[in-house]
Amino acid sequence: MPRTKTKLFAGNRLRQLRQRESMTQAALAECVGVSLSYLNQLERNHRPLPDHLLQTLCERFALNPAWFADTREAHAVQALRETMADPIFKNAPLPLAKMVESARQSPELCEAFLTLYRAYTFDQERREHAPSASSPPPLEPYESVGNWVQEHNNYFHELDCAAEDFYETIIQDTLPLSTALVRHLQERHGLSITHSTDMHTRGLVWRIDRHKRQVQLPHDQPPESTLFFLAQIIGQLEHNRLMSDILRREGPKERNAQELARVYLGNYFAGALILPYMRFLQHAQSMRYDVDDLRRHFGVSFEQVCHRLSTMQRFGAEGIPFYFLKLDIAGNILKSFSANRFSQSRFGGPCPLWNVFRAFATPGQIQVQLSQTTDDSIYLNVARTVGREGLNYADRPRQIAMVLGCTIQDAAKTVYAAGLDLQDHTLVVPIGPGCRACGREQCSHRSLPVSGRVLDTGSNARGVVPYRAVPER
């Protein structure tokens, strides 16, 4: 049965656009050719934003359609669901419809509430593990930067175009990109490349020795890592001012978060240089987003391709909106970005039914899964382990897996949908946001009951889950 298109309610975004442009409702209505009363209804979310008006707004104000998308709303609703599952809210239940309304009408208030809850949970953990500690909760720069990147839909236009322009100026058809980068560093900056045997023991992946005019790299790293590090170095040497401008205009305000954001932008530039946008997009579409084909064609790693695919949101030249997530074998989330509605758990662990965990049982092999989240959205997930092999018996390389996912509506554009019946949802795997907030009561993989409910163990029957979690009366 075909799925109906989700209506887009974008009242808050329309208000933000008006305020940014210092326009009245009447001025904006005249600008886009609609009546004042109709625009008022759109801003109050009494009507969805139609496609033709979305296109007009994007053209008039040079916006990406993703800026109006409800992905932020979906992420906020998911975070609210997890938060409201905490037992402290058991006497103040909030229906899902109210959460959706809150995220839609008052996104800033929702974010403030979630920030307050994060501070509360940190304080609870601090008291449990160090009762005498009195230091205030940290500002959590990693989370701040993650939210900032998500706000930009993991796409930074100025930096992306700068990397693409640089690629076109140095690339030669007969010369590998890594060789071109080495030559550029020598000719432009007078830096030669040397390989050191003790970089790993010093905890370094590259180092610029300005006294010796050298770039020091590990002697045993894969060529795709060398390529990425060379691109990082060029970004730092030649585009640091652009990164500073971006951070000054729109970056996180807290100092530690700003420094981490600078690191992220450096990595972003490197990824955009080794996989230039339009060339990469054309090959991705022609290869049906086959990650292995793409990594071989461009001479990069599986992870580098997956991360780049999650950034392909240039206005007028968008790729499939993917989410990208990287975690270790303990379930700790190391990276997470989403260009679609998918939102990973913010306050609990990931769902064990997710195929990213099965990837650890089959290292180096791709796992494909159709999964359905608790908001009934269905995703095609592609998971695989990544990382290096051990250097010797004593080495303990980090065990990491990643998952790349898109909605079922985009799945047919990828090679990974081959052999799947996208219309038959019988074998779609139900996944949740973490047991505490997941309402799938009969899930045999449940490790914790749903929070905020009364446990009923019964006496005449025993289910797969040895208790029922029922609402309080």
Number of C-alpha atoms within 10 A of each C-alpha: 7 7 8 6 7 8 12 16 22 24 23 19 16 21 18 13 16 15 12 9 11 11 14 13 19 14 13 20 17 13 13 15 12 13 13 16 12 13 23 18 14 20 22 18 18 13 17 16 20 12 12 8 13 17 13 15 20 17 15 10 10 10 17 20 18 19 15 21 17 20 20 24 22 19 20 22 25 26 22 24 21 21 22 21 21 17 14 11 13 16 9 10 12 14 10 13 9 11 20 18 14 18 23 24 18 12 17 12 12 20 15 11 14 17 12 12 17 17 16 13 13 15 17 13 11 17 13 10 9 10 11 9 10 10 8 10 13 8 14 13 18 15 12 19 22 18 16 17 21 17 14 16 24 22 19 18 13 13 22 23 18 17 25 20 14 14 19 11 8 13 15 12 6 6 10 12 20 20 13 15 19 18 17 16 19 16 11 8 14 12 20 18 16 11 15 14 12 12 17 15 7 8 8 12 14 19 14 15 12 10 6 9 14 19 21 20 23 19 14 13 13 12 13 18 15 19 21 21 20 22 26 22 21 22 24 19 12 10 16 15 12 16 21 14 11 17 17 12 8 10 19 20 11 13 11 16 21 19 16 17 24 20 15 16 25 22 19 23 30 26 25 25 27 26 24 22 23 15 10 20 20 14 16 20 14 12 16 18 22 16 23 15 16 21 18 11 11 16 18 22 20 20 21 19 24 24 23 22 25 26 28 23 24 20 15 11 12 15 18 23 21 29 27 26 22 23 20 17 15 10 16 12 19 13 13 20 23 25 28 23 22 24 21 22 19 19 17 14 17 21 21 17 16 20 23 31 25 17 24 21 11 12 16 14 13 18 20 20 21 25 24 20 16 14 12 10 12 24 26 26 26 22 27 26 28 20 15 12 11 11 10 8 6 7 9 10 12 13 16 24 26 28 27 25 29 25 22 20 14 15 22 16 16 19 13 20 19 11 7 13 11 19 10 9 13 8 10 15 17 17 23 25 23 22 25 23 25 22 17 14 15 12 16 11 12 19 12 12 21 24 23 22 17 16 16 11 14 11 6 5 8 11 11 10 16 13 17 18 16 14 13 11 5
